[in-house]
Amino acid sequence: MSPDLEIAYTPLTLGPITLRNRFIKSAANEAMSVEGIPTKAMVDHHKTLAAGGIGLTTVAYIAVTKRGRTLPDQLWMRKEILSDLRVLTDAVHSEGAAISAQLTHGGAFVTGLFVPGRTMSSVSGINPGGFLKGNILTKAMTERDMASVVDEFVNAAKLAVDAGFDAIEIHMGHGYLLNQFISPLNNRRLDQYGGSAYNRARFPARVLAAVKDAVGEKVAVLAKINVSDGHRRGATAEDAQITARSLTDAGVDMIVLSGGRNVE
C-alpha cells in the first residue's frame, strides 16, 4: 500500500475528538425519518456504515427548528426526539465509530411544505424555490432575525451533544439559508453582510463562532461549503477561499467541500 493511501487508515484529530481513521461518510439526505423522527432504517443504515469500519458517519439534513425545514418529514432538533437520536448514536458508537449531526436551516429554500408568512433570507423578493408550496416571497433578515437564528443553531447543537453526537456540521452550501448569504445569487445586501465575499461570509461565520463557543470543547464543529455554486453569477472558488478563511478565524475544526445549488 502506498504511503498516500496508508494515511487514510490513521487516526484523525478534529478539535476535541479523534477518529479511528480518515474515512468519513458525508451527509446526504437519507429520507429515513417520519414526522421528524429517525426510523429504525436510519439507525441500521448508520450502524452498518460504522460496522464496515468508517471513522465518522454524518446524519444529514437536521433542521435547527421546525420552521427551518425544507421537507415535511425532515428531522428537526427538539428535546422530544433525544431518546430516538440516542438510539442512533449508541448504535454507531457500539461499532467503534463517531457520528456527526448536520444542522441546517432552509430559509427561503422550502420545497415540500408551506411556511406561513414570508420565508427568511438574505434579501427580500420573489422566491423561485418556494413556488411549489406557495412560499412566494422572502423577507430580508434583520439583526434581530440573525440573533434568533444564531440561537437556534446553538440550541440545536447543544441538543445534539445531549443526544450523543461527536461532531456538528453546519450546512452552508447548496442554497440553504446560510448559503443564501454566501452566494451572490441571493445576497444583494448593501450593508455589512453584503457585497464582498468577506461580507457575505460574515453571518455564517458568526453562526459557527457561536456554536463553537457553546459546544466546541465537547464536540468537533465542522462546516459544509460550496467550492463553487456552478453558476456564472454564483460564488466562485476564489469566494470559497475567503469563506474558508473566515470560518477558520471563527474556529472551525474542518471544512467539508461540496458544490452546486439546489435552486438558483
C-alpha positions as CSV (number, residue, x, y, z in Angstrom):
1,M,0.0,0.0,0.0
2,S,1.3,3.4,-0.9
3,P,2.1,6.0,1.8
4,D,-0.6,8.3,0.4
5,L,-3.2,5.6,0.9
6,E,-1.9,4.4,4.2
7,I,-2.6,7.8,5.8
8,A,-6.3,7.2,5.2
9,Y,-6.2,4.4,7.8
10,T,-4.5,6.5,10.5
11,P,-6.4,8.4,13.3
12,L,-7.5,12.0,12.7
13,T,-8.0,14.6,15.4
14,L,-10.8,17.1,14.9
15,G,-11.0,19.6,17.8
16,P,-11.7,17.6,21.0
17,I,-12.3,14.2,19.2
18,T,-10.1,11.7,17.5
19,L,-11.4,9.5,14.7
20,R,-10.1,5.9,14.3
21,N,-9.4,6.6,10.6
22,R,-10.0,9.2,8.0
23,F,-12.9,7.6,6.2
24,I,-15.9,10.0,6.6
25,K,-19.4,9.4,5.3
26,S,-20.5,12.8,4.1
27,A,-24.1,14.0,4.6
28,A,-26.7,13.1,2.0
29,N,-30.4,13.2,2.8
30,E,-31.3,9.6,3.9
31,A,-35.0,10.1,3.6
32,M,-35.3,7.8,6.6
33,S,-37.3,9.9,9.1
34,V,-41.0,10.2,9.5
35,E,-42.7,13.3,11.0
36,G,-39.2,14.5,12.1
37,I,-38.3,11.3,14.0
38,P,-35.5,8.9,13.0
39,T,-36.6,5.4,12.0
40,K,-35.1,2.0,12.5
41,A,-33.9,2.1,8.9
42,M,-31.8,5.2,9.7
43,V,-30.3,3.5,12.7
44,D,-29.5,0.4,10.7
45,H,-28.0,2.5,7.9
46,H,-25.5,4.3,10.1
47,K,-24.8,1.3,12.2
48,T,-23.9,-0.7,9.1
49,L,-21.5,2.0,7.9
50,A,-19.9,2.0,11.4
51,A,-19.6,-1.8,11.3
52,G,-17.9,-1.5,8.0
53,G,-15.1,0.4,9.6
54,I,-15.8,4.0,8.8
55,G,-14.3,6.7,11.1
56,L,-17.2,9.2,11.1
57,T,-20.7,8.9,9.7
58,T,-22.9,12.0,9.2
59,V,-26.6,12.2,9.8
60,A,-27.9,14.6,7.1
61,Y,-30.2,17.5,7.0
62,I,-31.4,18.1,10.6
63,A,-33.2,21.4,10.7
64,V,-32.4,23.6,13.7
65,T,-36.1,24.5,14.1
66,K,-39.5,23.3,12.8
67,R,-39.7,26.4,10.7
68,G,-36.3,25.8,9.2
69,R,-37.4,22.6,7.5
70,T,-37.5,22.1,3.7
71,L,-39.5,18.8,3.7
72,P,-42.3,17.7,6.0
73,D,-40.7,14.5,7.3
74,Q,-37.2,16.1,7.7
75,L,-35.5,15.7,11.1
76,W,-35.7,18.8,13.2
77,M,-33.9,19.1,16.5
78,R,-36.0,19.2,19.7
79,K,-36.0,17.6,23.2
80,E,-38.8,15.2,22.3
81,I,-36.6,13.1,20.0
82,L,-33.5,13.0,22.1
83,S,-34.1,9.4,23.1
84,D,-34.6,8.4,19.5
85,L,-31.4,10.1,18.5
86,R,-29.6,8.4,21.4
87,V,-30.5,5.0,20.0
88,L,-28.9,6.1,16.7
89,T,-25.7,7.5,18.3
90,D,-25.4,4.5,20.6
91,A,-25.7,2.1,17.7
92,V,-22.8,3.8,15.9
93,H,-20.7,4.0,19.0
94,S,-21.2,0.3,19.6
95,E,-19.3,-0.3,16.4
96,G,-16.4,1.9,17.3
97,A,-17.2,4.9,15.0
98,A,-18.1,8.5,15.6
99,I,-21.2,10.3,14.4
100,S,-21.9,13.8,13.3
101,A,-25.1,15.8,13.1
102,Q,-25.5,18.1,10.1
103,L,-27.5,21.1,11.2
104,T,-29.3,23.3,8.6
105,H,-32.0,25.9,8.1
106,G,-33.8,26.1,4.8
107,G,-34.5,29.8,4.9
108,A,-36.2,30.6,1.6
109,F,-35.5,27.2,0.1
110,V,-38.6,25.3,1.2
111,T,-39.9,22.9,-1.5
112,G,-42.1,20.5,0.5
113,L,-44.3,22.5,2.8
114,F,-46.0,25.8,3.2
115,V,-44.4,28.2,5.7
116,P,-46.8,30.9,6.9
117,G,-45.6,34.4,6.2
118,R,-42.5,35.4,4.3
119,T,-39.6,33.0,4.5
120,M,-36.3,34.4,5.8
121,S,-33.4,35.0,3.5
122,S,-30.5,37.4,3.0
123,V,-32.8,39.8,1.0
124,S,-36.5,40.4,0.3
125,G,-38.0,39.5,-3.0
126,I,-39.5,36.7,-5.2
127,N,-38.7,33.2,-4.1
128,P,-38.5,30.8,-7.1
129,G,-37.5,27.9,-4.8
130,G,-40.8,28.2,-2.9
131,F,-43.3,28.4,-5.7
132,L,-44.2,24.7,-5.4
133,K,-45.8,25.2,-2.0
134,G,-46.8,28.8,-2.1
135,N,-43.8,30.3,-0.4
136,I,-43.6,33.1,-2.9
137,L,-41.9,36.0,-1.1
138,T,-38.8,36.3,1.1
139,K,-38.0,38.6,4.0
140,A,-34.6,40.2,4.4
141,M,-33.3,39.1,7.8
142,T,-32.8,41.9,10.3
143,E,-30.2,41.9,13.1
144,R,-33.0,40.5,15.4
145,D,-33.7,37.7,13.0
146,M,-30.0,36.9,12.8
147,A,-29.7,36.8,16.5
148,S,-32.6,34.4,16.7
149,V,-31.2,32.1,14.0
150,V,-27.8,32.1,15.8
151,D,-29.6,31.0,19.0
152,E,-31.5,28.3,17.1
153,F,-28.2,26.8,15.8
154,V,-26.6,27.0,19.2
155,N,-29.6,25.3,20.9
156,A,-29.7,22.6,18.3
157,A,-26.0,22.0,18.7
158,K,-26.5,21.7,22.5
159,L,-29.3,19.2,22.0
160,A,-27.1,17.2,19.6
161,V,-24.4,17.0,22.3
162,D,-27.1,15.7,24.7
163,A,-28.1,13.1,22.1
164,G,-24.6,11.7,22.0
165,F,-23.2,13.2,18.7
166,D,-19.5,13.6,18.5
167,A,-19.5,16.4,15.9
168,I,-21.7,19.1,14.5
169,E,-21.6,20.0,10.8
170,I,-23.2,23.3,9.9
171,H,-24.6,23.3,6.4
172,M,-23.6,26.4,4.5
173,G,-24.0,25.1,0.9
174,H,-26.5,24.1,-1.7
175,G,-28.8,27.1,-1.4
176,Y,-29.9,26.8,2.2
177,L,-30.2,29.8,4.5
178,L,-26.5,30.3,5.3
179,N,-25.6,29.8,1.7
180,Q,-28.2,32.5,0.8
181,F,-25.8,34.9,2.5
182,I,-22.6,33.5,1.0
183,S,-23.9,33.3,-2.6
184,P,-24.3,36.4,-4.7
185,L,-27.2,34.6,-6.5
186,N,-29.2,35.5,-3.4
187,N,-27.3,38.1,-1.4
188,R,-27.7,41.6,-2.8
189,R,-27.5,43.4,0.6
190,L,-25.9,46.8,0.8
191,D,-24.9,46.6,4.5
192,Q,-22.0,44.8,6.3
193,Y,-23.5,41.4,5.3
194,G,-23.4,42.0,1.5
195,G,-21.1,43.0,-1.3
196,S,-17.7,41.4,-0.9
197,A,-17.1,37.7,-0.4
198,Y,-15.8,38.5,3.1
199,N,-19.0,40.4,4.0
200,R,-21.2,37.7,2.6
201,A,-19.5,35.1,4.8
202,R,-19.9,37.3,7.9
203,F,-23.2,35.9,9.2
204,P,-22.4,32.2,8.5
205,A,-19.1,32.7,10.3
206,R,-21.0,34.4,13.2
207,V,-23.2,31.3,13.5
208,L,-20.2,29.0,13.5
209,A,-18.4,31.0,16.1
210,A,-21.4,30.9,18.4
211,V,-21.8,27.1,18.0
212,K,-18.0,26.6,18.6
213,D,-18.2,28.8,21.7
214,A,-21.2,26.8,23.1
215,V,-20.1,23.2,22.4
216,G,-16.6,23.2,20.9
217,E,-15.0,21.8,24.0
218,K,-17.2,18.7,23.7
219,V,-17.6,18.1,20.0
220,A,-15.9,18.9,16.8
221,V,-17.5,21.7,14.8
222,L,-17.4,21.4,11.0
223,A,-18.9,23.5,8.2
224,K,-20.0,22.4,4.7
225,I,-19.5,25.0,2.0
226,N,-19.6,25.1,-1.8
227,V,-16.3,25.3,-3.7
228,S,-18.4,26.8,-6.4
229,D,-22.1,27.5,-7.0
230,G,-21.7,26.2,-10.6
231,H,-23.5,29.2,-11.9
232,R,-22.0,32.1,-13.9
233,R,-23.4,34.6,-11.4
234,G,-22.7,32.5,-8.3
235,A,-20.0,32.2,-5.8
236,T,-16.6,31.1,-7.2
237,A,-13.7,29.1,-5.9
238,E,-12.0,32.4,-5.1
239,D,-15.0,33.3,-2.9
240,A,-14.8,29.9,-1.3
241,Q,-11.2,30.6,-0.2
242,I,-12.4,33.7,1.5
243,T,-15.3,31.9,3.2
244,A,-12.9,29.2,4.4
245,R,-10.6,31.8,5.9
246,S,-13.5,33.5,7.7
247,L,-14.6,30.1,9.1
248,T,-11.1,29.2,10.1
249,D,-10.9,32.5,12.0
250,A,-14.2,31.6,13.6
251,G,-12.7,28.3,14.9
252,V,-13.9,25.7,12.5
253,D,-12.3,22.2,13.1
254,M,-12.8,21.0,9.5
255,I,-14.4,22.3,6.3
256,V,-16.4,19.9,4.1
257,L,-16.2,20.8,0.5
258,S,-19.2,20.5,-1.9
259,G,-20.6,22.4,-4.8
260,G,-23.7,23.4,-6.7
261,R,-27.0,24.6,-5.7
262,N,-30.4,23.0,-5.4
263,V,-32.1,26.2,-6.6
264,E,-30.9,29.3,-8.5
